């Protein structure tokens, strides 16, 4: 691909992104958050996360998405997101 066709967008890793998790990754996400909640005991946050996980897509900060699912991503692994897509709001100012 020529340099003229390449487009890059600056993204703040604190911005929210959306992903559609595969069913097994939804389960993994919920279990991850339940374990994390045992350490930090924030029941309101856990309730909100479980509500978010029940949706078709989750909305999450990019850094947290990388923290949770980064170890699940490799060349031989099944991608955790539908079609390997992360939706980023490029209209938000950085």
N, C-alpha and C positions, 0 to 999 in steps of 0.2 A: 504494500500500500504506500502510495506516495505521501510525502509530508503535507502536501496541499489538501489531501483528503482526511488527514488526522485531525480530530478535534479533541481538545482536552478541557476539562472543567475543573476548577479548583473547588474542593469540597472540604469543609470544616468537619473533622471527625466527631464533633459534638452535635452536628445536625441530625435530625431524625431522618431515617430512611424507612422504606417499606419493603418487606419480602413476604412471599408466600411460601411458608414452610411445608415440606413434605410431611405426611402424617407421622412418620417415625421421629422426625425432628421436632414436631410439636410436642410429642411425648418427652423427648430429651430436654427441650426447653422448659417445660413445666417441672420436670424433676430437678433440673439445674436450679431453678428459682426456689423450689421448695427447700432444697439443701442449703442454698444461700440464706434463705429466710431463717433457718435454724440458728445460724450464726448471728444474724442481725435483728431478728424478732420484729420485723416491721409488717404487721398483719395487713395494714391498709395497702401498702405497696404490693404485697403478695396477692391480695384480692384483685387489685387493678391489673396485675400481670396475668393472672389466670383468666380474667375477663378478656384481656387483649389476646391471649393465646387461643381463645375460643373463636376468634374472628377468622375470616378467610385469609387476611394478610395481617402481619404484626407490624407495628410502628415502633422503632427502637433507635437509640442513638447508634451511629455507625461504629464508634469505638467499642460499645458493648456487644454489638453484633459480631465484631471481629474477635472479641475476648471469648465469647461463648462458642461460636461456631468455627473459628479459625482452626482449632485442633482437629476438627472433623473434615477439613478440606485438604485433599491431596490428589495426586494424579490418579490413583487407583480407587479412590473412594467415590461413593455415590454422592452427588451434590446435595447439600441440605435444602437448597431452594429450588422451587419449580423453575425450570428452564434456565437455571443459573442467573436469574435476574434480580438485581437490587435496584429499587426505584429511589432516585435521589431528586429532591426538589431543587432544580437548578435556578429557580426564580428567586430564591431567598438570598439576600445579601449576606456576604461573609464578613 
